[in-house]
Amino acid sequence: MLSDFTGAEKVYICCGYTDLRQGIDGLSALVQLEFELDPFSNTLFLFCGRRRDRIKALYWEGNGFVLLYKRLESGSFQWPRKESEARALTPQQYRWLMEGLSIDQPKAHKPVKGLEIV
C-alpha cells in the first residue's frame, strides 16, 4: 500500500532520525513546528528511525490522519541523515526510496527542457 501511494499531491521525507514511538500527534507537531509545513495539506510525510528498517508515514485524509508503518524483513531504507530538513520528493525519488535505493541517483537522467528544433 505504501509503495504505490498515489493519494498525496506532494511527498516530503523528514531527514535525520525520528523517534518512531511518536504517534499522530507527535509527528504532526514535528511537521508543523520543526519543518514549518502544514500537516493538514494533501501531503505524505515520511519518517525513519535509527535502524533504517522501518518508516512511518503521516497523511491527512480530509477528515482525519492516517498513520502507516512499514518494517522491512531484510535490508534498509537509504535515508538522508541531514538533521532538521524536510525534502520534497519527486514521484521517481519516492519509488526509488520504496525500492531501497538512494533518492539521489547519480546515474539517473535529469529532466531537461526541450530546445527549439527549428
C-alpha positions as CSV (number, residue, x, y, z in Angstrom):
1,M,0.0,0.0,0.0
2,L,2.7,2.5,0.9
3,S,4.9,1.7,-2.1
4,D,2.2,2.8,-4.5
5,F,0.6,5.6,-2.5
6,T,-1.0,8.0,-5.0
7,G,-3.4,10.0,-2.9
8,A,-1.0,12.8,-2.0
9,E,-0.1,15.8,-4.1
10,K,3.4,16.0,-2.5
11,V,5.7,13.7,-0.6
12,Y,8.2,15.0,2.0
13,I,10.9,13.0,3.6
14,C,11.8,14.2,7.1
15,C,15.6,13.7,7.1
16,G,17.6,12.6,10.1
17,Y,16.5,10.2,12.9
18,T,12.9,10.3,14.2
19,D,11.7,8.7,17.4
20,L,9.2,6.3,15.9
21,R,7.5,5.8,19.3
22,Q,5.7,9.1,18.4
23,G,2.2,8.8,17.1
24,I,0.0,11.1,15.1
25,D,0.1,14.0,17.5
26,G,3.8,13.9,17.9
27,L,4.6,13.5,14.2
28,S,2.2,16.2,13.1
29,A,3.6,18.6,15.7
30,L,7.1,17.8,14.4
31,V,6.0,18.6,10.8
32,Q,4.4,21.9,11.9
33,L,6.9,23.2,14.5
34,E,10.3,21.9,13.3
35,F,9.8,21.8,9.5
36,E,7.2,24.6,9.3
37,L,5.0,22.7,7.0
38,D,1.2,22.1,7.1
39,P,0.3,18.6,8.3
40,F,-3.3,19.2,7.1
41,S,-2.2,19.6,3.5
42,N,-2.6,16.9,0.9
43,T,0.9,15.7,1.6
44,L,2.5,12.4,2.6
45,F,5.2,12.9,5.3
46,L,7.8,10.1,5.8
47,F,9.8,9.5,8.9
48,C,12.6,6.9,9.7
49,G,14.2,5.7,12.9
50,R,17.8,4.9,13.7
51,R,17.7,1.3,12.4
52,R,16.5,2.4,9.0
53,D,14.5,-0.8,8.5
54,R,11.2,0.8,9.4
55,I,9.4,4.0,8.5
56,K,6.2,5.8,9.4
57,A,4.1,7.8,7.1
58,L,1.6,10.5,8.1
59,Y,-1.2,11.7,5.8
60,W,-4.2,13.9,6.4
61,E,-7.2,12.3,4.6
62,G,-9.6,15.2,4.8
63,N,-11.4,14.2,8.0
64,G,-8.6,12.6,10.0
65,F,-5.0,11.5,9.9
66,V,-3.7,8.2,8.6
67,L,-0.6,6.8,10.1
68,L,1.1,4.0,8.2
69,Y,4.0,1.9,9.5
70,K,6.3,-0.3,7.3
71,R,9.0,-2.6,8.6
72,L,11.4,-4.3,6.2
73,E,12.1,-8.0,6.8
74,S,15.6,-7.6,5.4
75,G,17.6,-4.6,4.2
76,S,17.2,-1.0,5.0
77,F,16.0,2.3,3.6
78,Q,18.6,4.7,2.1
79,W,17.6,7.6,4.3
80,P,19.2,11.1,4.2
81,R,20.6,11.9,7.6
82,K,20.9,15.7,7.4
83,E,19.2,16.9,10.5
84,S,16.3,19.4,10.6
85,E,15.5,19.2,6.9
86,A,12.4,18.1,5.1
87,R,12.9,17.4,1.4
88,A,10.2,17.3,-1.3
89,L,10.4,14.1,-3.3
90,T,9.5,13.6,-7.0
91,P,7.4,10.5,-7.8
92,Q,10.5,8.9,-9.1
93,Q,12.5,9.5,-6.0
94,Y,9.6,8.2,-3.9
95,R,9.7,4.9,-6.0
96,W,13.4,4.7,-5.5
97,L,13.1,5.1,-1.8
98,M,10.4,2.4,-1.5
99,E,12.6,0.1,-3.6
100,G,15.6,0.5,-1.2
101,L,17.5,2.9,-3.5
102,S,19.0,6.3,-2.7
103,I,16.8,9.2,-3.6
104,D,20.0,10.9,-5.1
105,Q,20.8,8.6,-8.0
106,P,24.0,9.9,-9.6
107,K,23.3,8.0,-12.9
108,A,19.7,8.9,-13.3
109,H,18.8,11.1,-16.3
110,K,18.0,14.6,-15.1
111,P,14.9,16.3,-16.7
112,V,15.9,18.8,-19.4
113,K,13.9,21.5,-21.0
114,G,13.2,20.8,-24.7
115,L,15.1,23.0,-27.1
116,E,13.8,24.6,-30.2
117,I,14.0,22.3,-33.2
118,V,14.0,24.8,-36.0
